Amino acid sequence: MKAEHKAVIARARKDGMQPSEIASELLLHDMVQASINQLSKHEVGFRKMPEKQQDVIIAELQAELKASALLAARLIAGASTATVEMTLKDLKVSNGQVTGVVKSTEEHYNELISKVQDK
């Protein structure tokens, strides 16, 4: 684990929060800062700008916020998802199906494998 990660985790514990809560606050900060950076480039208020200039600003904001939005989606999608560390022993792809052989010593390994096989 990186020292930066340890610092965030320690700070979260100190404040009685989950590390993901700190991460979400930092992500929000990045998104707000990107918006401020874009809007402060323009002297005229957004609503007073011609539609063409508003469209340019919106496109610039979308470009800057895209990475943050993708990261947020990945964080949300991964929330409360059980994971198992495993080693891939074999992988076969045929007729649109993927078949893999894995090895793991995790306690809930069999439960997860059963869920995967059911789908």
Biopython code that builds the backbone (N, CA, C, O; Angstrom):
import numpy as np
from Bio.PDB.StructureBuilder import StructureBuilder

atoms = [
    (1, "MET", "N", (0.849, -1.177, 0.000)),
    (1, "MET", "CA", (0.000, 0.000, 0.000)),
    (1, "MET", "C", (0.889, 1.232, 0.000)),
    (1, "MET", "O", (1.896, 1.287, 0.706)),
    (2, "LYS", "N", (0.507, 2.216, -0.796)),
    (2, "LYS", "CA", (1.273, 3.446, -0.893)),
    (2, "LYS", "C", (1.112, 4.275, 0.375)),
    (2, "LYS", "O", (0.099, 4.184, 1.068)),
    (3, "ALA", "N", (2.119, 5.076, 0.664)),
    (3, "ALA", "CA", (2.078, 5.939, 1.850)),
    (3, "ALA", "C", (0.893, 6.904, 1.788)),
    (3, "ALA", "O", (0.278, 7.209, 2.810)),
    (4, "GLU", "N", (0.579, 7.382, 0.585)),
    (4, "GLU", "CA", (-0.551, 8.302, 0.427)),
    (4, "GLU", "C", (-1.865, 7.629, 0.813)),
    (4, "GLU", "O", (-2.731, 8.248, 1.431)),
    (5, "HIS", "N", (-2.005, 6.357, 0.445)),
    (5, "HIS", "CA", (-3.219, 5.625, 0.794)),
    (5, "HIS", "C", (-3.318, 5.439, 2.304)),
    (5, "HIS", "O", (-4.386, 5.604, 2.893)),
    (6, "LYS", "N", (-2.205, 5.098, 2.911)),
    (6, "LYS", "CA", (-2.192, 4.930, 4.370)),
    (6, "LYS", "C", (-2.586, 6.225, 5.066)),
    (6, "LYS", "O", (-3.305, 6.204, 6.065)),
    (7, "ALA", "N", (-2.117, 7.349, 4.541)),
    (7, "ALA", "CA", (-2.444, 8.646, 5.140)),
    (7, "ALA", "C", (-3.942, 8.937, 5.046)),
    (7, "ALA", "O", (-4.539, 9.437, 5.999)),
    (8, "VAL", "N", (-4.546, 8.626, 3.903)),
    (8, "VAL", "CA", (-5.983, 8.852, 3.730)),
    (8, "VAL", "C", (-6.767, 7.942, 4.671)),
    (8, "VAL", "O", (-7.731, 8.382, 5.298)),
    (9, "ILE", "N", (-6.364, 6.687, 4.773)),
    (9, "ILE", "CA", (-7.045, 5.737, 5.660)),
    (9, "ILE", "C", (-6.915, 6.174, 7.115)),
    (9, "ILE", "O", (-7.886, 6.125, 7.871)),
    (10, "ALA", "N", (-5.725, 6.598, 7.504)),
    (10, "ALA", "CA", (-5.507, 7.066, 8.884)),
    (10, "ALA", "C", (-6.363, 8.297, 9.165)),
    (10, "ALA", "O", (-6.945, 8.416, 10.243)),
    (11, "ARG", "N", (-6.439, 9.203, 8.212)),
    (11, "ARG", "CA", (-7.246, 10.411, 8.389)),
    (11, "ARG", "C", (-8.721, 10.050, 8.519)),
    (11, "ARG", "O", (-9.433, 10.621, 9.345)),
    (12, "ALA", "N", (-9.176, 9.112, 7.712)),
    (12, "ALA", "CA", (-10.575, 8.688, 7.778)),
    (12, "ALA", "C", (-10.889, 8.087, 9.142)),
    (12, "ALA", "O", (-11.910, 8.412, 9.747)),
    (13, "ARG", "N", (-10.020, 7.221, 9.621)),
    (13, "ARG", "CA", (-10.234, 6.607, 10.942)),
    (13, "ARG", "C", (-10.275, 7.667, 12.031)),
    (13, "ARG", "O", (-11.111, 7.616, 12.934)),
    (14, "LYS", "N", (-9.352, 8.641, 11.933)),
    (14, "LYS", "CA", (-9.280, 9.718, 12.926)),
    (14, "LYS", "C", (-10.584, 10.504, 12.966)),
    (14, "LYS", "O", (-11.041, 10.911, 14.035)),
    (15, "ASP", "N", (-11.184, 10.714, 11.789)),
    (15, "ASP", "CA", (-12.423, 11.489, 11.695)),
    (15, "ASP", "C", (-13.673, 10.631, 11.823)),
    (15, "ASP", "O", (-14.787, 11.144, 11.716)),
    (16, "GLY", "N", (-13.502, 9.312, 12.055)),
    (16, "GLY", "CA", (-14.645, 8.424, 12.203)),
    (16, "GLY", "C", (-15.382, 8.183, 10.902)),
    (16, "GLY", "O", (-16.599, 7.997, 10.895)),
    (17, "MET", "N", (-14.649, 8.186, 9.801)),
    (17, "MET", "CA", (-15.244, 8.007, 8.478)),
    (17, "MET", "C", (-14.648, 6.783, 7.797)),
    (17, "MET", "O", (-13.621, 6.254, 8.223)),
    (18, "GLN", "N", (-15.313, 6.342, 6.729)),
    (18, "GLN", "CA", (-14.768, 5.297, 5.874)),
    (18, "GLN", "C", (-13.805, 5.950, 4.882)),
    (18, "GLN", "O", (-14.032, 7.090, 4.478)),
    (19, "PRO", "N", (-12.748, 5.264, 4.484)),
    (19, "PRO", "CA", (-11.846, 5.839, 3.481)),
    (19, "PRO", "C", (-12.562, 6.221, 2.186)),
    (19, "PRO", "O", (-12.175, 7.193, 1.538)),
    (20, "SER", "N", (-13.589, 5.482, 1.803)),
    (20, "SER", "CA", (-14.335, 5.810, 0.584)),
    (20, "SER", "C", (-15.070, 7.144, 0.711)),
    (20, "SER", "O", (-15.281, 7.832, -0.288)),
    (21, "GLU", "N", (-15.462, 7.514, 1.936)),
    (21, "GLU", "CA", (-16.110, 8.809, 2.132)),
    (21, "GLU", "C", (-15.118, 9.939, 1.865)),
    (21, "GLU", "O", (-15.465, 10.948, 1.251)),
    (22, "ILE", "N", (-13.889, 9.762, 2.328)),
    (22, "ILE", "CA", (-12.838, 10.749, 2.067)),
    (22, "ILE", "C", (-12.581, 10.806, 0.561)),
    (22, "ILE", "O", (-12.442, 11.890, -0.006)),
    (23, "ALA", "N", (-12.520, 9.655, -0.079)),
    (23, "ALA", "CA", (-12.273, 9.602, -1.520)),
    (23, "ALA", "C", (-13.378, 10.320, -2.286)),
    (23, "ALA", "O", (-13.102, 11.021, -3.259)),
    (24, "SER", "N", (-14.633, 10.150, -1.851)),
    (24, "SER", "CA", (-15.734, 10.814, -2.552)),
    (24, "SER", "C", (-15.654, 12.326, -2.376)),
    (24, "SER", "O", (-15.990, 13.074, -3.294)),
    (25, "GLU", "N", (-15.213, 12.781, -1.208)),
    (25, "GLU", "CA", (-15.040, 14.213, -0.987)),
    (25, "GLU", "C", (-13.935, 14.768, -1.881)),
    (25, "GLU", "O", (-14.066, 15.864, -2.427)),
    (26, "LEU", "N", (-12.850, 14.014, -2.029)),
    (26, "LEU", "CA", (-11.756, 14.445, -2.898)),
    (26, "LEU", "C", (-12.193, 14.462, -4.354)),
    (26, "LEU", "O", (-11.814, 15.364, -5.101)),
    (27, "LEU", "N", (-12.983, 13.479, -4.770)),
    (27, "LEU", "CA", (-13.497, 13.441, -6.129)),
    (27, "LEU", "C", (-14.403, 14.646, -6.382)),
    (27, "LEU", "O", (-14.311, 15.284, -7.431)),
    (28, "LEU", "N", (-15.260, 14.952, -5.441)),
    (28, "LEU", "CA", (-16.127, 16.120, -5.562)),
    (28, "LEU", "C", (-15.291, 17.389, -5.676)),
    (28, "LEU", "O", (-15.602, 18.267, -6.481)),
    (29, "HIS", "N", (-14.240, 17.491, -4.881)),
    (29, "HIS", "CA", (-13.340, 18.645, -4.950)),
    (29, "HIS", "C", (-12.755, 18.787, -6.348)),
    (29, "HIS", "O", (-12.728, 19.887, -6.900)),
    (30, "ASP", "N", (-12.287, 17.688, -6.923)),
    (30, "ASP", "CA", (-11.721, 17.722, -8.276)),
    (30, "ASP", "C", (-12.742, 18.211, -9.296)),
    (30, "ASP", "O", (-12.413, 18.994, -10.188)),
    (31, "MET", "N", (-13.975, 17.749, -9.162)),
    (31, "MET", "CA", (-15.014, 18.133, -10.119)),
    (31, "MET", "C", (-15.379, 19.611, -9.979)),
    (31, "MET", "O", (-15.570, 20.306, -10.977)),
    (32, "VAL", "N", (-15.473, 20.080, -8.751)),
    (32, "VAL", "CA", (-15.777, 21.494, -8.521)),
    (32, "VAL", "C", (-14.627, 22.358, -9.039)),
    (32, "VAL", "O", (-14.856, 23.386, -9.675)),
    (33, "GLN", "N", (-13.401, 21.941, -8.768)),
    (33, "GLN", "CA", (-12.245, 22.711, -9.215)),
    (33, "GLN", "C", (-12.186, 22.787, -10.736)),
    (33, "GLN", "O", (-11.847, 23.834, -11.288)),
    (34, "ALA", "N", (-12.509, 21.704, -11.412)),
    (34, "ALA", "CA", (-12.542, 21.710, -12.877)),
    (34, "ALA", "C", (-13.597, 22.697, -13.381)),
    (34, "ALA", "O", (-13.365, 23.416, -14.353)),
    (35, "SER", "N", (-14.740, 22.727, -12.726)),
    (35, "SER", "CA", (-15.800, 23.653, -13.123)),
    (35, "SER", "C", (-15.371, 25.101, -12.901)),
    (35, "SER", "O", (-15.576, 25.955, -13.764)),
    (36, "ILE", "N", (-14.785, 25.368, -11.756)),
    (36, "ILE", "CA", (-14.318, 26.727, -11.459)),
    (36, "ILE", "C", (-13.255, 27.158, -12.460)),
    (36, "ILE", "O", (-13.276, 28.288, -12.946)),
    (37, "ASN", "N", (-12.327, 26.259, -12.767)),
    (37, "ASN", "CA", (-11.273, 26.586, -13.732)),
    (37, "ASN", "C", (-11.859, 26.968, -15.081)),
    (37, "ASN", "O", (-11.411, 27.932, -15.702)),
    (38, "GLN", "N", (-12.847, 26.226, -15.535)),
    (38, "GLN", "CA", (-13.445, 26.521, -16.835)),
    (38, "GLN", "C", (-14.227, 27.832, -16.810)),
    (38, "GLN", "O", (-14.100, 28.652, -17.719)),
    (39, "LEU", "N", (-15.027, 28.026, -15.780)),
    (39, "LEU", "CA", (-15.866, 29.220, -15.726)),
    (39, "LEU", "C", (-15.059, 30.489, -15.469)),
    (39, "LEU", "O", (-15.449, 31.567, -15.917)),
    (40, "SER", "N", (-13.937, 30.376, -14.754)),
    (40, "SER", "CA", (-13.137, 31.570, -14.467)),
    (40, "SER", "C", (-12.326, 32.025, -15.674)),
    (40, "SER", "O", (-11.749, 33.112, -15.642)),
    (41, "LYS", "N", (-12.266, 31.234, -16.727)),
    (41, "LYS", "CA", (-11.568, 31.632, -17.951)),
    (41, "LYS", "C", (-12.337, 32.712, -18.709)),
    (41, "LYS", "O", (-11.788, 33.366, -19.596)),
    (42, "HIS", "N", (-13.601, 32.895, -18.360)),
    (42, "HIS", "CA", (-14.468, 33.780, -19.128)),
    (42, "HIS", "C", (-14.897, 34.968, -18.283)),
    (42, "HIS", "O", (-15.310, 34.813, -17.134)),
    (43, "GLU", "N", (-14.792, 36.154, -18.866)),
    (43, "GLU", "CA", (-15.114, 37.384, -18.146)),
    (43, "GLU", "C", (-16.620, 37.603, -18.030)),
    (43, "GLU", "O", (-17.100, 38.132, -17.028)),
    (44, "VAL", "N", (-17.351, 37.201, -19.042)),
    (44, "VAL", "CA", (-18.795, 37.421, -19.076)),
    (44, "VAL", "C", (-19.493, 36.266, -18.359)),
    (44, "VAL", "O", (-19.070, 35.116, -18.472)),
    (45, "GLY", "N", (-20.556, 36.574, -17.626)),
    (45, "GLY", "CA", (-21.329, 35.544, -16.950)),
    (45, "GLY", "C", (-21.865, 34.516, -17.941)),
    (45, "GLY", "O", (-22.189, 34.851, -19.081)),
    (46, "PHE", "N", (-21.956, 33.270, -17.502)),
    (46, "PHE", "CA", (-22.352, 32.164, -18.387)),
    (46, "PHE", "C", (-23.680, 32.443, -19.077)),
    (46, "PHE", "O", (-23.790, 32.249, -20.288)),
    (47, "ARG", "N", (-24.680, 32.889, -18.350)),
    (47, "ARG", "CA", (-26.024, 33.108, -18.914)),
    (47, "ARG", "C", (-26.034, 34.256, -19.924)),
    (47, "ARG", "O", (-26.907, 34.305, -20.791)),
    (48, "LYS", "N", (-25.077, 35.177, -19.823)),
    (48, "LYS", "CA", (-25.022, 36.316, -20.739)),
    (48, "LYS", "C", (-24.229, 36.007, -22.006)),
    (48, "LYS", "O", (-24.190, 36.821, -22.928)),
    (49, "MET", "N", (-23.606, 34.853, -22.055)),
    (49, "MET", "CA", (-22.804, 34.477, -23.225)),
    (49, "MET", "C", (-23.694, 34.027, -24.363)),
    (49, "MET", "O", (-24.809, 33.556, -24.140)),
    (50, "PRO", "N", (-23.199, 34.172, -25.592)),
    (50, "PRO", "CA", (-23.946, 33.607, -26.724)),
    (50, "PRO", "C", (-24.002, 32.079, -26.597)),
    (50, "PRO", "O", (-23.143, 31.463, -25.967)),
    (51, "GLU", "N", (-25.010, 31.499, -27.196)),
    (51, "GLU", "CA", (-25.218, 30.050, -27.092)),
    (51, "GLU", "C", (-23.997, 29.260, -27.573)),
    (51, "GLU", "O", (-23.659, 28.222, -27.004)),
    (52, "LYS", "N", (-23.354, 29.749, -28.601)),
    (52, "LYS", "CA", (-22.185, 29.065, -29.153)),
    (52, "LYS", "C", (-21.059, 28.994, -28.112)),
    (52, "LYS", "O", (-20.403, 27.962, -27.970)),
    (53, "GLN", "N", (-20.842, 30.095, -27.390)),
    (53, "GLN", "CA", (-19.791, 30.112, -26.369)),
    (53, "GLN", "C", (-20.183, 29.231, -25.179)),
    (53, "GLN", "O", (-19.324, 28.580, -24.584)),
    (54, "GLN", "N", (-21.466, 29.207, -24.833)),
    (54, "GLN", "CA", (-21.934, 28.320, -23.765)),
    (54, "GLN", "C", (-21.665, 26.866, -24.141)),
    (54, "GLN", "O", (-21.233, 26.073, -23.305)),
    (55, "ASP", "N", (-21.922, 26.522, -25.398)),
    (55, "ASP", "CA", (-21.683, 25.155, -25.860)),
    (55, "ASP", "C", (-20.208, 24.775, -25.755)),
    (55, "ASP", "O", (-19.875, 23.639, -25.418)),
    (56, "VAL", "N", (-19.327, 25.734, -26.046)),
    (56, "VAL", "CA", (-17.882, 25.479, -25.935)),
    (56, "VAL", "C", (-17.513, 25.195, -24.485)),
    (56, "VAL", "O", (-16.755, 24.267, -24.206)),
    (57, "ILE", "N", (-18.040, 25.981, -23.574)),
    (57, "ILE", "CA", (-17.730, 25.782, -22.146)),
    (57, "ILE", "C", (-18.268, 24.438, -21.672)),
    (57, "ILE", "O", (-17.588, 23.710, -20.948)),
    (58, "ILE", "N", (-19.478, 24.114, -22.079)),
    (58, "ILE", "CA", (-20.060, 22.826, -21.687)),
    (58, "ILE", "C", (-19.212, 21.680, -22.210)),
    (58, "ILE", "O", (-18.971, 20.715, -21.484)),
    (59, "ALA", "N", (-18.758, 21.761, -23.439)),
    (59, "ALA", "CA", (-17.906, 20.705, -24.007)),
    (59, "ALA", "C", (-16.591, 20.588, -23.246)),
    (59, "ALA", "O", (-16.111, 19.480, -23.003)),
    (60, "GLU", "N", (-16.002, 21.727, -22.866)),
    (60, "GLU", "CA", (-14.751, 21.709, -22.103)),
    (60, "GLU", "C", (-14.962, 21.086, -20.718)),
    (60, "GLU", "O", (-14.138, 20.304, -20.243)),
    (61, "LEU", "N", (-16.080, 21.449, -20.085)),
    (61, "LEU", "CA", (-16.395, 20.859, -18.775)),
    (61, "LEU", "C", (-16.592, 19.360, -18.889)),
    (61, "LEU", "O", (-16.095, 18.599, -18.059)),
    (62, "GLN", "N", (-17.313, 18.934, -19.913)),
    (62, "GLN", "CA", (-17.540, 17.506, -20.101)),
    (62, "GLN", "C", (-16.225, 16.764, -20.282)),
    (62, "GLN", "O", (-16.042, 15.673, -19.742)),
    (63, "ALA", "N", (-15.323, 17.347, -21.031)),
    (63, "ALA", "CA", (-14.024, 16.705, -21.255)),
    (63, "ALA", "C", (-13.239, 16.579, -19.956)),
    (63, "ALA", "O", (-12.634, 15.542, -19.686)),
    (64, "GLU", "N", (-13.252, 17.650, -19.145)),
    (64, "GLU", "CA", (-12.509, 17.619, -17.887)),
    (64, "GLU", "C", (-13.143, 16.686, -16.864)),
    (64, "GLU", "O", (-12.441, 16.020, -16.103)),
    (65, "LEU", "N", (-14.475, 16.640, -16.847)),
    (65, "LEU", "CA", (-15.167, 15.857, -15.828)),
    (65, "LEU", "C", (-15.354, 14.392, -16.216)),
    (65, "LEU", "O", (-15.753, 13.580, -15.382)),
    (66, "LYS", "N", (-15.074, 14.049, -17.467)),
    (66, "LYS", "CA", (-15.285, 12.679, -17.928)),
    (66, "LYS", "C", (-14.480, 11.677, -17.105)),
    (66, "LYS", "O", (-15.015, 10.652, -16.681)),
    (67, "ALA", "N", (-13.210, 11.964, -16.877)),
    (67, "ALA", "CA", (-12.365, 11.046, -16.098)),
    (67, "ALA", "C", (-12.900, 10.889, -14.676)),
    (67, "ALA", "O", (-12.922, 9.784, -14.135)),
    (68, "SER", "N", (-13.329, 11.992, -14.077)),
    (68, "SER", "CA", (-13.869, 11.928, -12.717)),
    (68, "SER", "C", (-15.165, 11.139, -12.677)),
    (68, "SER", "O", (-15.401, 10.370, -11.745)),
    (69, "ALA", "N", (-16.004, 11.326, -13.682)),
    (69, "ALA", "CA", (-17.272, 10.601, -13.726)),
    (69, "ALA", "C", (-17.037, 9.102, -13.909)),
    (69, "ALA", "O", (-17.718, 8.287, -13.286)),
    (70, "LEU", "N", (-16.083, 8.740, -14.755)),
    (70, "LEU", "CA", (-15.773, 7.319, -14.950)),
    (70, "LEU", "C", (-15.238, 6.705, -13.659)),
    (70, "LEU", "O", (-15.604, 5.586, -13.298)),
    (71, "LEU", "N", (-14.378, 7.438, -12.974)),
    (71, "LEU", "CA", (-13.849, 6.949, -11.705)),
    (71, "LEU", "C", (-14.979, 6.767, -10.697)),
    (71, "LEU", "O", (-15.026, 5.761, -9.990)),
    (72, "ALA", "N", (-15.881, 7.730, -10.631)),
    (72, "ALA", "CA", (-17.014, 7.639, -9.704)),
    (72, "ALA", "C", (-17.880, 6.425, -10.032)),
    (72, "ALA", "O", (-18.313, 5.708, -9.130)),
    (73, "ALA", "N", (-18.129, 6.198, -11.307)),
    (73, "ALA", "CA", (-18.941, 5.045, -11.714)),
    (73, "ALA", "C", (-18.267, 3.746, -11.313)),
    (73, "ALA", "O", (-18.936, 2.821, -10.853)),
    (74, "ARG", "N", (-16.960, 3.662, -11.480)),
    (74, "ARG", "CA", (-16.238, 2.451, -11.075)),
    (74, "ARG", "C", (-16.306, 2.248, -9.569)),
    (74, "ARG", "O", (-16.468, 1.122, -9.101)),
    (75, "LEU", "N", (-16.182, 3.337, -8.804)),
    (75, "LEU", "CA", (-16.261, 3.233, -7.345)),
    (75, "LEU", "C", (-17.645, 2.772, -6.908)),
    (75, "LEU", "O", (-17.779, 1.925, -6.025)),
    (76, "ILE", "N", (-18.669, 3.337, -7.532)),
    (76, "ILE", "CA", (-20.041, 2.961, -7.176)),
    (76, "ILE", "C", (-20.324, 1.518, -7.566)),
    (76, "ILE", "O", (-20.931, 0.770, -6.799)),
    (77, "ALA", "N", (-19.889, 1.131, -8.747)),
    (77, "ALA", "CA", (-20.127, -0.235, -9.213)),
    (77, "ALA", "C", (-19.418, -1.260, -8.335)),
    (77, "ALA", "O", (-19.904, -2.380, -8.177)),
    (78, "GLY", "N", (-18.290, -0.893, -7.770)),
    (78, "GLY", "CA", (-17.527, -1.822, -6.950)),
    (78, "GLY", "C", (-17.954, -1.852, -5.498)),
    (78, "GLY", "O", (-17.455, -2.673, -4.728)),
    (79, "ALA", "N", (-18.877, -0.966, -5.102)),
    (79, "ALA", "CA", (-19.285, -0.887, -3.696)),
    (79, "ALA", "C", (-19.963, -2.172, -3.253)),
    (79, "ALA", "O", (-20.835, -2.697, -3.945)),
    (80, "SER", "N", (-19.562, -2.665, -2.117)),
    (80, "SER", "CA", (-20.137, -3.858, -1.488)),
    (80, "SER", "C", (-20.050, -5.101, -2.360)),
    (80, "SER", "O", (-20.852, -6.022, -2.205)),
    (81, "THR", "N", (-19.107, -5.140, -3.254)),
    (81, "THR", "CA", (-18.928, -6.309, -4.099)),
    (81, "THR", "C", (-17.912, -7.239, -3.457)),
    (81, "THR", "O", (-16.789, -6.839, -3.151)),
    (82, "ALA", "N", (-18.317, -8.464, -3.260)),
    (82, "ALA", "CA", (-17.387, -9.442, -2.696)),
    (82, "ALA", "C", (-16.321, -9.769, -3.723)),
    (82, "ALA", "O", (-16.622, -9.954, -4.902)),
    (83, "THR", "N", (-15.103, -9.840, -3.287)),
    (83, "THR", "CA", (-14.000, -10.162, -4.192)),
    (83, "THR", "C", (-13.175, -11.293, -3.603)),
    (83, "THR", "O", (-13.166, -11.514, -2.392)),
    (84, "VAL", "N", (-12.499, -11.989, -4.463)),
    (84, "VAL", "CA", (-11.648, -13.094, -4.046)),
    (84, "VAL", "C", (-10.326, -12.974, -4.792)),
    (84, "VAL", "O", (-10.310, -12.834, -6.015)),
    (85, "GLU", "N", (-9.232, -13.027, -4.068)),
    (85, "GLU", "CA", (-7.934, -13.059, -4.719)),
    (85, "GLU", "C", (-7.706, -14.480, -5.198)),
    (85, "GLU", "O", (-7.845, -15.435, -4.433)),
    (86, "MET", "N", (-7.353, -14.615, -6.470)),
    (86, "MET", "CA", (-7.200, -15.958, -7.022)),
    (86, "MET", "C", (-6.128, -15.958, -8.091)),
    (86, "MET", "O", (-5.682, -14.908, -8.551)),
    (87, "THR", "N", (-5.727, -17.147, -8.472)),
    (87, "THR", "CA", (-4.747, -17.351, -9.528)),
    (87, "THR", "C", (-5.447, -18.024, -10.697)),
    (87, "THR", "O", (-6.125, -19.036, -10.523)),
    (88, "LEU", "N", (-5.284, -17.468, -11.871)),
    (88, "LEU", "CA", (-5.874, -18.051, -13.063)),
    (88, "LEU", "C", (-4.962, -19.171, -13.551)),
    (88, "LEU", "O", (-3.806, -18.937, -13.903)),
    (89, "LYS", "N", (-5.493, -20.376, -13.566)),
    (89, "LYS", "CA", (-4.716, -21.550, -13.968)),
    (89, "LYS", "C", (-4.876, -21.870, -15.445)),
    (89, "LYS", "O", (-3.941, -22.355, -16.083)),
    (90, "ASP", "N", (-6.071, -21.597, -15.997)),
    (90, "ASP", "CA", (-6.337, -21.931, -17.393)),
    (90, "ASP", "C", (-7.492, -21.059, -17.872)),
    (90, "ASP", "O", (-8.377, -20.713, -17.090)),
    (91, "LEU", "N", (-7.485, -20.704, -19.148)),
    (91, "LEU", "CA", (-8.546, -19.895, -19.720)),
    (91, "LEU", "C", (-8.789, -20.350, -21.152)),
    (91, "LEU", "O", (-7.858, -20.463, -21.949)),
    (92, "LYS", "N", (-10.059, -20.610, -21.467)),
    (92, "LYS", "CA", (-10.432, -21.036, -22.824)),
    (92, "LYS", "C", (-11.602, -20.196, -23.293)),
    (92, "LYS", "O", (-12.535, -19.939, -22.532)),
    (93, "VAL", "N", (-11.555, -19.771, -24.544)),
    (93, "VAL", "CA", (-12.635, -19.007, -25.148)),
    (93, "VAL", "C", (-13.099, -19.759, -26.386)),
    (93, "VAL", "O", (-12.312, -20.018, -27.297)),
    (94, "SER", "N", (-14.393, -20.111, -26.414)),
    (94, "SER", "CA", (-14.948, -20.784, -27.587)),
    (94, "SER", "C", (-16.442, -20.513, -27.669)),
    (94, "SER", "O", (-17.142, -20.532, -26.656)),
    (95, "ASN", "N", (-16.918, -20.264, -28.865)),
    (95, "ASN", "CA", (-18.342, -20.025, -29.116)),
    (95, "ASN", "C", (-18.924, -18.932, -28.215)),
    (95, "ASN", "O", (-20.061, -19.043, -27.754)),
    (96, "GLY", "N", (-18.157, -17.897, -27.970)),
    (96, "GLY", "CA", (-18.640, -16.785, -27.156)),
    (96, "GLY", "C", (-18.681, -17.055, -25.671)),
    (96, "GLY", "O", (-19.178, -16.225, -24.910)),
    (97, "GLN", "N", (-18.169, -18.199, -25.236)),
    (97, "GLN", "CA", (-18.140, -18.514, -23.810)),
    (97, "GLN", "C", (-16.707, -18.514, -23.317)),
    (97, "GLN", "O", (-15.792, -18.943, -24.020)),
    (98, "VAL", "N", (-16.526, -18.031, -22.109)),
    (98, "VAL", "CA", (-15.217, -18.018, -21.479)),
    (98, "VAL", "C", (-15.229, -19.030, -20.349)),
    (98, "VAL", "O", (-16.102, -18.998, -19.482)),
    (99, "THR", "N", (-14.266, -19.919, -20.363)),
    (99, "THR", "CA", (-14.137, -20.924, -19.315)),
    (99, "THR", "C", (-12.778, -20.747, -18.669)),
    (99, "THR", "O", (-11.758, -20.689, -19.356)),
    (100, "GLY", "N", (-12.766, -20.661, -17.354)),
    (100, "GLY", "CA", (-11.515, -20.477, -16.647)),
    (100, "GLY", "C", (-11.392, -21.412, -15.467)),
    (100, "GLY", "O", (-12.388, -21.816, -14.868)),
    (101, "VAL", "N", (-10.164, -21.750, -15.143)),
    (101, "VAL", "CA", (-9.876, -22.557, -13.962)),
    (101, "VAL", "C", (-9.081, -21.678, -13.016)),
    (101, "VAL", "O", (-8.026, -21.155, -13.372)),
    (102, "VAL", "N", (-9.598, -21.523, -11.807)),
    (102, "VAL", "CA", (-8.942, -20.663, -10.828)),
    (102, "VAL", "C", (-8.633, -21.438, -9.562)),
    (102, "VAL", "O", (-9.221, -22.485, -9.289)),
    (103, "LYS", "N", (-7.705, -20.903, -8.803)),
    (103, "LYS", "CA", (-7.339, -21.509, -7.523)),
    (103, "LYS", "C", (-7.334, -20.399, -6.484)),
    (103, "LYS", "O", (-6.800, -19.316, -6.721)),
    (104, "SER", "N", (-7.938, -20.678, -5.321)),
    (104, "SER", "CA", (-7.978, -19.680, -4.268)),
    (104, "SER", "C", (-8.097, -20.352, -2.915)),
    (104, "SER", "O", (-8.599, -21.470, -2.805)),
    (105, "THR", "N", (-7.633, -19.665, -1.894)),
    (105, "THR", "CA", (-7.739, -20.179, -0.527)),
    (105, "THR", "C", (-8.659, -19.307, 0.328)),
    (105, "THR", "O", (-8.747, -19.489, 1.542)),
    (106, "GLU", "N", (-9.343, -18.361, -0.316)),
    (106, "GLU", "CA", (-10.248, -17.464, 0.408)),
    (106, "GLU", "C", (-11.438, -18.245, 0.959)),
    (106, "GLU", "O", (-11.860, -19.245, 0.379)),
    (107, "GLU", "N", (-11.978, -17.772, 2.098)),
    (107, "GLU", "CA", (-13.094, -18.452, 2.753)),
    (107, "GLU", "C", (-14.360, -18.473, 1.906)),
    (107, "GLU", "O", (-15.023, -19.506, 1.820)),
    (108, "HIS", "N", (-14.708, -17.349, 1.277)),
    (108, "HIS", "CA", (-15.961, -17.277, 0.526)),
    (108, "HIS", "C", (-15.765, -17.566, -0.963)),
    (108, "HIS", "O", (-16.605, -17.197, -1.783)),
    (109, "TYR", "N", (-14.687, -18.209, -1.304)),
    (109, "TYR", "CA", (-14.370, -18.563, -2.694)),
    (109, "TYR", "C", (-15.465, -19.424, -3.315)),
    (109, "TYR", "O", (-15.935, -19.122, -4.412)),
    (110, "ASN", "N", (-15.878, -20.487, -2.633)),
    (110, "ASN", "CA", (-16.874, -21.405, -3.188)),
    (110, "ASN", "C", (-18.219, -20.718, -3.418)),
    (110, "ASN", "O", (-18.907, -20.990, -4.402)),
    (111, "GLU", "N", (-18.580, -19.835, -2.506)),
    (111, "GLU", "CA", (-19.836, -19.077, -2.648)),
    (111, "GLU", "C", (-19.816, -18.219, -3.914)),
    (111, "GLU", "O", (-20.801, -18.176, -4.651)),
    (112, "LEU", "N", (-18.696, -17.537, -4.168)),
    (112, "LEU", "CA", (-18.584, -16.700, -5.354)),
    (112, "LEU", "C", (-18.561, -17.542, -6.634)),
    (112, "LEU", "O", (-19.192, -17.179, -7.626)),
    (113, "ILE", "N", (-17.852, -18.639, -6.614)),
    (113, "ILE", "CA", (-17.798, -19.495, -7.780)),
    (113, "ILE", "C", (-19.198, -20.020, -8.112)),
    (113, "ILE", "O", (-19.568, -20.097, -9.284)),
    (114, "SER", "N", (-19.978, -20.384, -7.083)),
    (114, "SER", "CA", (-21.336, -20.841, -7.309)),
    (114, "SER", "C", (-22.184, -19.762, -7.985)),
    (114, "SER", "O", (-22.967, -20.062, -8.887)),
    (115, "LYS", "N", (-22.033, -18.517, -7.555)),
    (115, "LYS", "CA", (-22.785, -17.419, -8.159)),
    (115, "LYS", "C", (-22.400, -17.249, -9.624)),
    (115, "LYS", "O", (-23.268, -17.025, -10.467)),
    (116, "VAL", "N", (-21.121, -17.353, -9.933)),
    (116, "VAL", "CA", (-20.655, -17.200, -11.307)),
    (116, "VAL", "C", (-21.194, -18.337, -12.170)),
    (116, "VAL", "O", (-21.640, -18.100, -13.293)),
    (117, "GLN", "N", (-21.160, -19.556, -11.665)),
    (117, "GLN", "CA", (-21.632, -20.703, -12.440)),
    (117, "GLN", "C", (-23.128, -20.626, -12.691)),
    (117, "GLN", "O", (-23.604, -21.098, -13.724)),
    (118, "ASP", "N", (-23.877, -20.040, -11.766)),
    (118, "ASP", "CA", (-25.318, -19.903, -11.945)),
    (118, "ASP", "C", (-25.680, -18.957, -13.076)),
    (118, "ASP", "O", (-26.773, -19.048, -13.635)),
    (119, "LYS", "N", (-24.774, -18.051, -13.420)),
    (119, "LYS", "CA", (-25.060, -17.065, -14.470)),
    (119, "LYS", "C", (-24.437, -17.549, -15.714)),
    (119, "LYS", "O", (-24.536, -16.891, -16.750)),
]
sb = StructureBuilder()
sb.init_structure("model")
sb.init_model(0)
sb.init_chain("A")
sb.init_seg("    ")
for serial, (resi, resn, name, xyz) in enumerate(atoms, 1):
    if name == "N":
        sb.init_residue(resn, " ", resi, " ")
    sb.init_atom(name, np.array(xyz, "f"), 0.0, 1.0, " ", f" {name:<3s}", serial, name[0])
structure = sb.get_structure()
